[in-house]
Amino acid sequence: MSATRPSTIETAIERCRPADKTPVTLDAAALPSGRNDLRDLQAELAAKEFVPAEVTVDACFDADCSFATQDEADRIREYIRTASFLGAGTVTVEFDTVADESKVRPSLAALKERARREGVTLELDGPLAL
């Protein structure tokens, strides 16, 4: 008999069983903003046997302005909360350009931490890597 307990992850994986649900990626621009509307979406997805797996967000960091960067980070933060509420495991932020890395990098690091606390993985699809 072992004196150590298996981790909760190992226990959860050992007890997994397949489900006939289709994982879907949701476009953030198409998501409702109100909680009641999100609950309705969640119920409709479940009724159609869909499971939200990922939320994709098109972001814009091409303004060399701290306020614009913060506004964009606040907008992404809301989508992180929405993804967590819906049960999606990943938020992918897609962006092409960055005007000032020194302004954007700390915002993305803070968003990554926020996502971790919300139980969501933040992935970046752009010129910056963290």
N, C-alpha and C positions, 0 to 999 in steps of 0.2 A: 504494500500500500504506500503510495507516494504522499509525502507531507506537503507537497506544493500543489496548489490549485491551478488548473489551466486558466489562461487569461480569458476574459469575457469574450474577446474576439474569437479565440479558438473555439470556445463553447458555442458561440453563435454560428460560426461557419459549420461546425459539425452537425448542427441541427437545422441547417438550411434545407429547404425543399423547393423545387421549381414552382413557378407561378406562371400561368398563361396570361401575361400582361405584356404590352408592347411599350418599351421605353421610348419616350419622345423628347426632342429638343424644342424648347419654346423660344420664340423670338421675343425679346423684351418689349419691343415696340408694339407688339400685338396684345400684350397683357393688360388687363384692367387695373386700375389703381386702387379702387376701393376694396376694403376687406370683404364686404358682402359679395361683391362681384368675383373676388378671388375664390371665396368659398363655393360659389356657384360653378366656377370654372373647375375647381378641384373635384366637385361632385360629378360634373359632366365628363371629365377625363376618366374618373373611376368607373362610371357607368359604361363607358365605351372601351374599358379594359386598357386604358393608357396609364402609364406611370411617368410623371415628369422626371427626367434624368438630368437635364441640363437646361440652363437659360443662357442665351447668347445676347450680349449687349454691344451695340455699335457705339464706340466712344470717340470723342474728338478732343485731342490735346494739342491742337495746332495754334492756339493763342498763347502768346508769351505774356500771360497775365495770371498772377496768383489767384485772383478772384474767380476767373474763368476756370482755372484748374480745380479750385475748391468746389465750385458749382457742379462741375462734371463728376467729381468724386462723390459729392452728396447724392447725385442722381444714381450713380452706380451702387452706392450703399443701399439705396431703397430697393434696387433689384436684387441685391444679396438677401435682404430681409424677405422679399417676395419669394425668392427661390427656396429659402428655408421654410417659409410658411407652406409652400406647395409640396415640399418634400424632395425637391431636386437636390442632387448631390454636388453639382458643379455649376459655377457661373463662369462663362468664357467671355472675356472682354476683348473685343476686336478693335484695333486702331491702326492707322497707317503711319501717321507722323506725330512727332513730339517736338514742340517748339523749344522747350527748355527742360531738359532732363532733371535739373536740380530742383525744379518745382514739382514735376510729375512723379519722380521716383519715391519721395516720402509719402505722397498721397496713395500710390499703389501699394506701398508697404503697409500703410494703415488699413487699406481696404482688404489686403490679404489677411491681416490679423482679425479684422471684423468678421470676415468670412469664416475663419477658423472657429471663432467663438460662436458663430451661428450654425456650425456643423456643416459648412459648405466649403468645397475646394474652389479657390479662385485660380483660373488659368488665364494667362495673358497671351493674346495672339497679336503681337505687334513688335516694334523695334526694341522694346525694353524687356529685359528679363530680370527677375528678382531671385 
